[in-house]
Amino acid sequence: MSRRRKNLDLPKNKSRNKARVRHTFMDHIRDASHRAELVANRPANARSLRHIQAALAEDRLYQSDDLPILNRMFRWLIALLLLPVCFVTSYTFTGQFSNATLNKGFWFSREFWFFATGALMMCGWFFTGLLRRQFLYLYVLGHELTHAIFVFLHLGWVSDMKVSSEGGYIATNKSNLLISLSPYFFPFWSMVLLLVYSIAARLTEMPHYTEQVLFALTGATWTFHMLWTLWMIPRDQPDLRDNDTFFSLVVIYLANIILLSAMLCMSAKSLTWHGFCASWCINAENILRLAQGYVSQRS
């Protein structure tokens, strides 16, 4: 009886006679970075969003140039100078919110509870993942429309726009810091809601429960904006990278805390914008004195 030979096909990881390739430490770092990028951008998470805010209309290609080292250092310096402003603003907002809720009854107001109800419902909806792609599409649409609005405000024009649950971009002839970062602090759908309500209130008499519904929807839309913005930022957005990521994050945080403070002053009857600014100046002076005293003690 004749014998038949069988080919022995060993898996690559079990072949002991194969020469091993030595990988350097930097090779392992690059492989780990590549795996992390694949995980973050895999289709199951509907990632790889790219928001192109300054592209040529002819080819619709996004071109990203690294910032010169002097420009990057200058933006880092500005960001470091803005950090104390962020701290004082956050401290003032926390103090004013605590004072309004604990001492002046804002905690028991209908405005606060309806706003908080809408915000909590949106948080639950976001973390359950229901209608995730639909919500992602709405966020990308608002993101790109915000870019377009600020382009028009700067007397520019938009030649092309693409919106999908996989990402989006606009092609425009004008770009600057405000145009690039506006979607990260401008709650588009909340502003649309307030605009529609203002027009409807002028045209017809609104029912008595309309304000409560407005506060609930404002809480839901604002929370929608914040949650998806926080979800988007770690995904390597060109809007942030083109203006230096650290500088962009500081500007975005400061703009959002100022907007949140303005919303608090509008909703809490016991607070005014003038009072908030006065408290901000007092807190800044007190913190400056503490810093000067600490430096004098150390020296």
BELDA-V595240 format. One record per residue. N is the residue number from 1. RES is the residue in one small letter. SS is DSSP state (a for helix, b for strand, c for the rest). D_LAST is the distance of its C-alpha to the last C-alpha in whole Angstrom. Layout:
n=N res=RES ss=SS d_last=D_LAST
n=N res=RES ss=SS d_last=D_LAST
//
This chain:
n=1 res=m ss=c d_last=97
n=2 res=s ss=c d_last=95
n=3 res=r ss=c d_last=91
n=4 res=r ss=c d_last=89
n=5 res=r ss=c d_last=85
n=6 res=k ss=c d_last=82
n=7 res=n ss=c d_last=79
n=8 res=l ss=c d_last=76
n=9 res=d ss=c d_last=73
n=10 res=l ss=c d_last=70
n=11 res=p ss=c d_last=67
n=12 res=k ss=a d_last=64
n=13 res=n ss=a d_last=62
n=14 res=k ss=a d_last=65
n=15 res=s ss=c d_last=66
n=16 res=r ss=c d_last=65
n=17 res=n ss=c d_last=67
n=18 res=k ss=c d_last=65
n=19 res=a ss=c d_last=62
n=20 res=r ss=c d_last=59
n=21 res=v ss=c d_last=56
n=22 res=r ss=c d_last=53
n=23 res=h ss=c d_last=50
n=24 res=t ss=c d_last=47
n=25 res=f ss=a d_last=44
n=26 res=m ss=a d_last=43
n=27 res=d ss=a d_last=47
n=28 res=h ss=a d_last=46
n=29 res=i ss=a d_last=43
n=30 res=r ss=a d_last=45
n=31 res=d ss=a d_last=48
n=32 res=a ss=a d_last=45
n=33 res=s ss=a d_last=44
n=34 res=h ss=a d_last=48
n=35 res=r ss=a d_last=49
n=36 res=a ss=a d_last=46
n=37 res=e ss=a d_last=47
n=38 res=l ss=a d_last=51
n=39 res=v ss=a d_last=50
n=40 res=a ss=a d_last=48
n=41 res=n ss=c d_last=51
n=42 res=r ss=c d_last=54
n=43 res=p ss=a d_last=56
n=44 res=a ss=a d_last=56
n=45 res=n ss=a d_last=53
n=46 res=a ss=c d_last=54
n=47 res=r ss=c d_last=51
n=48 res=s ss=c d_last=51
n=49 res=l ss=c d_last=50
n=50 res=r ss=c d_last=50
n=51 res=h ss=c d_last=49
n=52 res=i ss=c d_last=50
n=53 res=q ss=c d_last=49
n=54 res=a ss=c d_last=50
n=55 res=a ss=c d_last=53
n=56 res=l ss=c d_last=56
n=57 res=a ss=c d_last=59
n=58 res=e ss=c d_last=61
n=59 res=d ss=c d_last=60
n=60 res=r ss=c d_last=58
n=61 res=l ss=c d_last=55
n=62 res=y ss=c d_last=52
n=63 res=q ss=c d_last=50
n=64 res=s ss=c d_last=46
n=65 res=d ss=c d_last=44
n=66 res=d ss=c d_last=41
n=67 res=l ss=c d_last=38
n=68 res=p ss=c d_last=37
n=69 res=i ss=a d_last=34
n=70 res=l ss=a d_last=32
n=71 res=n ss=a d_last=34
n=72 res=r ss=a d_last=32
n=73 res=m ss=a d_last=29
n=74 res=f ss=a d_last=29
n=75 res=r ss=a d_last=30
n=76 res=w ss=a d_last=27
n=77 res=l ss=a d_last=25
n=78 res=i ss=a d_last=27
n=79 res=a ss=a d_last=27
n=80 res=l ss=a d_last=23
n=81 res=l ss=a d_last=23
n=82 res=l ss=a d_last=25
n=83 res=l ss=a d_last=24
n=84 res=p ss=a d_last=22
n=85 res=v ss=a d_last=25
n=86 res=c ss=a d_last=27
n=87 res=f ss=a d_last=25
n=88 res=v ss=a d_last=25
n=89 res=t ss=a d_last=29
n=90 res=s ss=a d_last=29
n=91 res=y ss=a d_last=27
n=92 res=t ss=a d_last=29
n=93 res=f ss=a d_last=33
n=94 res=t ss=a d_last=32
n=95 res=g ss=a d_last=32
n=96 res=q ss=a d_last=35
n=97 res=f ss=a d_last=37
n=98 res=s ss=a d_last=36
n=99 res=n ss=a d_last=37
n=100 res=a ss=a d_last=40
n=101 res=t ss=a d_last=41
n=102 res=l ss=a d_last=40
n=103 res=n ss=c d_last=41
n=104 res=k ss=c d_last=43
n=105 res=g ss=c d_last=45
n=106 res=f ss=a d_last=45
n=107 res=w ss=a d_last=45
n=108 res=f ss=a d_last=49
n=109 res=s ss=c d_last=50
n=110 res=r ss=a d_last=52
n=111 res=e ss=a d_last=50
n=112 res=f ss=a d_last=48
n=113 res=w ss=a d_last=50
n=114 res=f ss=a d_last=52
n=115 res=f ss=a d_last=49
n=116 res=a ss=a d_last=48
n=117 res=t ss=a d_last=51
n=118 res=g ss=a d_last=52
n=119 res=a ss=a d_last=48
n=120 res=l ss=a d_last=49
n=121 res=m ss=a d_last=53
n=122 res=m ss=a d_last=51
n=123 res=c ss=a d_last=49
n=124 res=g ss=a d_last=52
n=125 res=w ss=a d_last=54
n=126 res=f ss=a d_last=51
n=127 res=f ss=a d_last=51
n=128 res=t ss=a d_last=54
n=129 res=g ss=c d_last=55
n=130 res=l ss=c d_last=58
n=131 res=l ss=c d_last=59
n=132 res=r ss=a d_last=56
n=133 res=r ss=a d_last=58
n=134 res=q ss=a d_last=59
n=135 res=f ss=a d_last=55
n=136 res=l ss=a d_last=54
n=137 res=y ss=a d_last=56
n=138 res=l ss=a d_last=55
n=139 res=y ss=a d_last=52
n=140 res=v ss=a d_last=52
n=141 res=l ss=a d_last=55
n=142 res=g ss=a d_last=52
n=143 res=h ss=a d_last=50
n=144 res=e ss=a d_last=52
n=145 res=l ss=a d_last=53
n=146 res=t ss=a d_last=50
n=147 res=h ss=a d_last=49
n=148 res=a ss=a d_last=53
n=149 res=i ss=a d_last=52
n=150 res=f ss=a d_last=49
n=151 res=v ss=a d_last=50
n=152 res=f ss=a d_last=53
n=153 res=l ss=a d_last=51
n=154 res=h ss=c d_last=49
n=155 res=l ss=c d_last=53
n=156 res=g ss=c d_last=53
n=157 res=w ss=c d_last=56
n=158 res=v ss=b d_last=57
n=159 res=s ss=b d_last=59
n=160 res=d ss=b d_last=59
n=161 res=m ss=b d_last=58
n=162 res=k ss=b d_last=58
n=163 res=v ss=b d_last=57
n=164 res=s ss=b d_last=58
n=165 res=s ss=c d_last=57
n=166 res=e ss=c d_last=56
n=167 res=g ss=b d_last=54
n=168 res=g ss=b d_last=54
n=169 res=y ss=b d_last=53
n=170 res=i ss=b d_last=54
n=171 res=a ss=b d_last=55
n=172 res=t ss=b d_last=54
n=173 res=n ss=c d_last=53
n=174 res=k ss=c d_last=50
n=175 res=s ss=c d_last=47
n=176 res=n ss=c d_last=43
n=177 res=l ss=a d_last=40
n=178 res=l ss=a d_last=41
n=179 res=i ss=a d_last=45
n=180 res=s ss=a d_last=43
n=181 res=l ss=a d_last=41
n=182 res=s ss=a d_last=43
n=183 res=p ss=a d_last=45
n=184 res=y ss=a d_last=42
n=185 res=f ss=c d_last=41
n=186 res=f ss=c d_last=44
n=187 res=p ss=c d_last=46
n=188 res=f ss=a d_last=50
n=189 res=w ss=a d_last=52
n=190 res=s ss=a d_last=50
n=191 res=m ss=a d_last=51
n=192 res=v ss=a d_last=54
n=193 res=l ss=a d_last=55
n=194 res=l ss=a d_last=54
n=195 res=l ss=a d_last=56
n=196 res=v ss=a d_last=59
n=197 res=y ss=a d_last=58
n=198 res=s ss=a d_last=58
n=199 res=i ss=a d_last=61
n=200 res=a ss=a d_last=63
n=201 res=a ss=a d_last=62
n=202 res=r ss=a d_last=63
n=203 res=l ss=a d_last=66
n=204 res=t ss=c d_last=67
n=205 res=e ss=c d_last=67
n=206 res=m ss=c d_last=65
n=207 res=p ss=c d_last=65
n=208 res=h ss=c d_last=63
n=209 res=y ss=c d_last=62
n=210 res=t ss=a d_last=60
n=211 res=e ss=a d_last=57
n=212 res=q ss=a d_last=56
n=213 res=v ss=a d_last=58
n=214 res=l ss=a d_last=55
n=215 res=f ss=a d_last=52
n=216 res=a ss=a d_last=53
n=217 res=l ss=a d_last=54
n=218 res=t ss=a d_last=51
n=219 res=g ss=a d_last=49
n=220 res=a ss=a d_last=51
n=221 res=t ss=a d_last=50
n=222 res=w ss=a d_last=47
n=223 res=t ss=a d_last=46
n=224 res=f ss=a d_last=49
n=225 res=h ss=a d_last=46
n=226 res=m ss=a d_last=43
n=227 res=l ss=a d_last=45
n=228 res=w ss=a d_last=46
n=229 res=t ss=a d_last=43
n=230 res=l ss=a d_last=41
n=231 res=w ss=a d_last=44
n=232 res=m ss=a d_last=44
n=233 res=i ss=a d_last=41
n=234 res=p ss=c d_last=41
n=235 res=r ss=c d_last=44
n=236 res=d ss=c d_last=43
n=237 res=q ss=c d_last=44
n=238 res=p ss=a d_last=44
n=239 res=d ss=a d_last=43
n=240 res=l ss=a d_last=39
n=241 res=r ss=a d_last=39
n=242 res=d ss=c d_last=41
n=243 res=n ss=c d_last=38
n=244 res=d ss=c d_last=35
n=245 res=t ss=a d_last=35
n=246 res=f ss=a d_last=31
n=247 res=f ss=a d_last=31
n=248 res=s ss=a d_last=35
n=249 res=l ss=a d_last=33
n=250 res=v ss=a d_last=30
n=251 res=v ss=a d_last=33
n=252 res=i ss=a d_last=36
n=253 res=y ss=a d_last=33
n=254 res=l ss=a d_last=32
n=255 res=a ss=a d_last=36
n=256 res=n ss=a d_last=37
n=257 res=i ss=a d_last=35
n=258 res=i ss=a d_last=35
n=259 res=l ss=a d_last=39
n=260 res=l ss=a d_last=39
n=261 res=s ss=a d_last=37
n=262 res=a ss=a d_last=40
n=263 res=m ss=a d_last=43
n=264 res=l ss=a d_last=41
n=265 res=c ss=a d_last=41
n=266 res=m ss=a d_last=45
n=267 res=s ss=a d_last=46
n=268 res=a ss=c d_last=44
n=269 res=k ss=c d_last=46
n=270 res=s ss=c d_last=43
n=271 res=l ss=c d_last=41
n=272 res=t ss=c d_last=41
n=273 res=w ss=a d_last=39
n=274 res=h ss=a d_last=38
n=275 res=g ss=a d_last=36
n=276 res=f ss=a d_last=35
n=277 res=c ss=a d_last=33
n=278 res=a ss=a d_last=32
n=279 res=s ss=a d_last=30
n=280 res=w ss=a d_last=28
n=281 res=c ss=a d_last=27
n=282 res=i ss=a d_last=26
n=283 res=n ss=a d_last=24
n=284 res=a ss=a d_last=22
n=285 res=e ss=a d_last=21
n=286 res=n ss=a d_last=20
n=287 res=i ss=a d_last=18
n=288 res=l ss=a d_last=16
n=289 res=r ss=a d_last=15
n=290 res=l ss=a d_last=14
n=291 res=a ss=a d_last=12
n=292 res=q ss=a d_last=11
n=293 res=g ss=a d_last=10
n=294 res=y ss=a d_last=9
n=295 res=v ss=a d_last=6
n=296 res=s ss=a d_last=5
n=297 res=q ss=a d_last=5
n=298 res=r ss=a d_last=4
n=299 res=s ss=c d_last=0
//
